[in-house]
Every structure is written in structure tokens, then in C-alpha cells.
Amino acid sequence: MKTERTRFSELCDWTESIVLAVVVVVLLFTFVGRTSVVSGSSMVPTLHSGDLLLVSRLGDEAAAGSIVVVTKPYSGGEPLIKRVIATEGQMIDVNFDLGVVFVNGEMIDEPYVSGPTNVSFDMEFPATVPEGCVFCMGDNRNGSYDSRAVEIGMIDTRYILGRVVFRLKKGNSEK
């Protein structure tokens, strides 16, 4: 039969283990990574609504071509999942008639987009990305609300929650 002292000791051990586990999880989510779920079609064909993403906070999150999760407040209110097109100091231009994007005067190769970039918002081009910011767009260019709209505009890198490093598609896994 267990004594009161033994039960108290076991309770303390369990409490210590639970507190340690919670601290480890909080530290991992704060400094290493977290998950996010895609909502909407702005990143089709690359990502689809319902896909689960592993988002890393480690490394260079603002590299051109990276898919990032952004927490910048805007009227839509939800985090944005977009692709970084240009980084600080780069000049971005979009020819909406031809449907192509230029960075520093060079047309960029974008095999990941769902079609030509024909939809414009109220951002004026060409524009230079300010220091500490990035310019982001969805892969579904004609169905994405992104940096082409002044409300979102150039995104301060402090709003980047992390870079997408893995995707678990609905029904199967794929990177």
C-alpha cells in the first residue's frame, strides 16, 4: 500500500513532467516552428484549401521564391500565405497586359503560377521594396489579394511568422 508521502512524490513527478512538456512545446512553437492551415485558393496550384503546413521560424524566411505565412493586419484579418517575389532594395514591376512580373528589370520565371498576372489592384508600379520589407503575391495571381493592393502593400519582415517547409495535403503527404 502506498503511503501519503509516496503519492505526493508521484504527483510532484507527474506535475514536473507536464510542466516541462508544456515549456518545451511553447519554446518549439515560439522559436522553431508551428503549423498553419491553408484557407482559400490564392496559392493554387501550389497549395490548396485545407492543406496543413509546417512553418519554420529558422533561417532566411524572406528569400525570393519562399512561401511565407504573414500576420500583417488587414481588413481580411486572417494570416496570409503568399510567395515572396522581391526583397528589400529590389524593384518590382508588373506588366498586366502581358501578365508578367519583373524584378530589377528582369522578367522572372514563375512555373508555379496558375496563369498570367492580369489582375491589378491599387499599388503603382514600378516600385522599390523598402528596407526590412518584402513584396508577396499568391500563385493564383488572378484570385489572390496580396502586395498589389495598398492595404497589404510591402510587408514588413517582422510580420512574417515563418517560411513553409512542408505541406501535408488533404488525403496524402507531399512536400
Steps between C-alpha positions, in 0.01 A plus 500: 500500500633842404562753769391862487861600442536265200178630341612859551839418345332339197271801462801732507678287237193508271457875548867561424476288181187681380647845567822405319303369199295820481815715520666298221192532275475876562870547424474291181200697375660831594849450361500204259170456320129445502220382278256692284204396288439639150167678467393608152636470149758778474793254483349250252651298332779474762282489812133417542244588763530258791869417446692487829832686494808473720634853541862553608624806684863403438719625217440761230122533490493786252683347205345554156298196399428390858143446612439681827223543755440868576309641796473858372168648607259590219122504460489126421654430840636149433869416453615521139683215328690647204817464296781755542560660158746777588703598805632828635669726246362314200279671243174323419298563187200321355386519140132416538441499123762229445435342841866490603698613804840671495753528781782748441397524135522124436191292433490228763432136416192391694410139416289485819233755399156392383490750214616843386488791745218706352325629814626825647395678815593851613880463542695707248785336309793502466571509875811443707468274803599700811762382751369229731208414269399248235253501212279188494240356263288187488566238231139535385575853382152583378339367819739633763479809718864584564772768485347644182235652729613803703314364805753216513781663300862448588512263796728576793705183565407523870151384392638178349403217732722255313586323177305197379731197507252213464146446378265221596231489234148397584503123451878446457838656579718692260775756544 
